[in-house]
Amino acid sequence: FQAEDGIRDLVRSRGLGDVYKRQISSRSKLLIIAGTGRKSGKTTLVCSIIERFSSLEPVAVKISPHFHEATDGLVNWHINDNFNIYRETSEAGNKDTSRMLRSGARDAFLIQAYDRYVREAFDLVYSAIPGDIPVICESPSLGKYIDPAVLLLADNKELTSRKELKSIIAKADMVFHPLRHEPDLNSLVFRAGRWALI
């Protein structure tokens, strides 16, 4: 089934679990923002990119390993024993997904999943997004399993406990410090259904 906004209703999970962990795949309309820790400016960077490309009505996805009760505005989209997926319906408040909607995303999803189920959960959302709609995902772990067209890293060098993200840092196409200064996004483009840096 397809809703008015073009995002298809979810399909049943195939339950592939760890099979996804071993497979790396590429997604041309996917941009991933990882961070060096909490308060590194990941969501600030995501919102800046959404604002810049709001005319394209990107879909935003936030992936978290933390499981919390859904708050106001988050609607169950897919729940199972391995992960939860919520669709954000409210621009009000300070939730990251609400900020993403306010910035101009056509849709925002919150995925709560442990690392080994991140790819399976993300694939459910990604497969429901039609055509060449750009996808912007905030996640430190998705880049381990999926090669996006572009992977950006939000860094806050003032953090005392920075995550050990050597593999993601090595894969990052560009590093930003969004809490220190406004990110320069002039080199980021979305053309012919693909993110790229020029």
C-alpha positions as a printed Julia matrix, in Angstrom:
198×3 Matrix{Float64}:
  0.0     0.0     0.0
  1.21    3.51   -0.71
  0.21    6.54    1.34
 -0.63    9.95   -0.14
  2.93   11.16    0.43
  4.34    8.29   -1.64
  5.98    6.45    1.26
  4.74    2.89    1.09
  3.41    1.16    4.16
  5.83   -1.29    5.63
  6.24   -4.79    4.35
  6.8    -7.76    6.62
 10.35   -8.3     7.81
 12.03  -11.29    6.2
 13.85  -11.92    9.48
 17.3   -12.14    7.93
 19.07  -10.79   11.04
 22.75  -11.68   10.98
 22.73  -12.37    7.24
 22.55   -8.59    6.74
 25.54   -8.1     9.01
 27.82   -9.87    6.55
 26.6    -8.09    3.42
 27.69   -4.63    2.33
 25.56   -2.89   -0.24
 25.56    0.48   -1.93
 22.81    3.06   -1.92
 23.2     6.0    -4.33
 20.43    8.17   -2.85
 21.72    7.64    0.72
 23.83   10.11    2.68
 24.98    8.99    6.15
 26.05   11.31    8.96
 28.04    9.62   11.72
 29.53   11.32   14.77
 32.43   10.99   17.15
 30.07   10.77   20.13
 27.03   12.28   21.75
 26.85   16.04   21.37
 29.1    15.96   18.3
 26.59   17.93   16.22
 25.2    15.06   14.12
 21.6    16.3    14.2
 22.71   19.9    13.64
 24.54   18.77   10.5
 21.58   16.65    9.36
 19.2    19.61    9.78
 21.55   21.95    7.88
 21.62   19.51    4.96
 17.85   19.04    5.03
 17.35   22.83    4.96
 19.74   23.22    2.03
 17.96   20.49    0.04
 14.42   21.06    1.34
 13.09   21.67   -2.18
 13.86   17.98   -2.88
 11.84   16.93    0.2
 14.4    14.45    1.56
 13.47   11.65    3.96
 15.36   11.7     7.26
 16.2     8.62    9.33
 17.73    8.56   12.8
 19.14    5.27   14.1
 19.73    4.78   17.81
 20.86    1.75   19.84
 18.8     3.09   22.78
 15.29    1.73   23.3
 12.85    4.17   24.88
  9.08    4.4    24.99
  7.69    6.31   22.03
  6.96    9.93   22.89
  4.18   12.13   21.52
  4.33   12.37   17.75
  6.09    9.05   17.19
  3.79    6.5    15.56
  4.59    2.78   15.42
  5.59    1.9    11.86
  7.15   -1.51   12.48
  7.79   -3.2    15.82
  9.3    -6.64   16.33
 11.59   -8.44   18.79
 14.74   -7.08   17.13
 14.02   -3.42   16.43
 11.44   -0.65   16.56
 10.68    1.78   13.74
  8.63    4.91   14.4
  7.39    7.57   12.01
  7.53   11.13   13.32
  4.29   13.09   12.93
  5.03   16.24   14.97
  7.3    19.19   14.31
  6.85   20.38   17.9
  9.46   19.87   20.58
 13.17   19.15   20.67
 13.23   15.53   19.5
 15.78   15.05   16.74
 13.12   13.66   14.38
 10.89   16.7    15.06
 13.81   19.0    14.27
 14.32   17.11   11.01
 10.69   17.66   10.0
 10.91   21.36   10.9
 14.02   21.65    8.73
 12.05   20.5     5.67
 12.14   16.69    5.58
  9.06   15.2     3.93
  9.23   12.36    6.47
 11.33   11.4     9.48
 11.8     7.94   10.96
 13.36    6.79   14.22
 14.89    3.32   14.22
 15.8     1.76   17.55
 18.05   -1.22   16.86
 21.13   -2.96   18.12
 24.02   -3.09   15.67
 23.32   -6.53   14.26
 19.78   -5.52   13.21
 20.53   -2.01   11.93
 20.76   -3.01    8.28
 17.57   -5.08    8.33
 15.62   -2.28   10.0
 17.03    0.39    7.67
 16.26   -1.7     4.58
 12.58   -1.81    5.57
 12.42    1.98    5.6
 14.62    2.45    2.53
 12.57    0.03    0.43
  9.43    2.04    1.19
 10.88    5.31   -0.14
  9.94    5.74   -3.79
 12.06    6.85   -6.71
 14.91    9.29   -6.45
 13.93   10.9    -3.15
 17.14   11.71   -1.23
 17.64    9.92    2.08
 19.67   11.42    4.94
 20.48    9.06    7.8
 22.01    9.92   11.17
 23.78    6.8    12.36
 27.24    5.84   13.6
 26.7     2.16   12.78
 24.88    1.95    9.42
 28.1     2.71    7.53
 29.51   -0.62    8.7
 26.92   -2.48    6.62
 25.93   -0.13    3.8
 28.13    1.99    1.55
 26.3     5.28    1.06
 26.96    7.61   -1.83
 28.41   10.04    0.73
 29.42    9.55    4.37
 29.97   12.67    6.48
 31.39   12.79    9.99
 30.35   15.29   12.67
 33.21   15.84   15.09
 33.44   17.71   18.36
 37.09   17.72   19.39
 36.14   19.13   22.8
 34.44   15.89   23.82
 36.43   14.08   26.48
 35.05   10.66   25.55
 35.09   10.43   21.77
 33.83    7.22   20.21
 36.35    4.87   18.71
 35.2     5.05   15.09
 38.39    4.31   13.18
 36.64    2.35   10.43
 33.99    5.06    9.92
 36.57    7.86   10.06
 38.57    6.05    7.38
 35.46    5.82    5.19
 34.29    9.42    5.79
 34.22   11.59    2.68
 34.37   14.78    4.73
 34.61   15.82    8.4
 32.59   18.72    9.81
 32.64   20.53   13.16
 29.0    21.69   13.17
 28.97   22.93   16.78
 31.93   25.26   16.17
 30.84   26.88   12.91
 28.19   26.68   10.21
 29.0    23.77    7.9
 30.02   24.73    4.36
 27.83   22.49    2.22
 28.65   24.03   -1.18
 30.44   20.91   -2.38
 27.49   18.61   -1.59
 25.05   17.96   -4.45
 22.18   15.63   -5.24
 21.96   14.99   -8.98
 20.26   12.3   -11.03
 19.19   10.45   -7.92
 22.65   10.41   -6.35
 24.49   12.28   -3.6
 27.98   13.46   -4.5
 30.77   15.79   -3.42
 32.16   18.02   -6.15
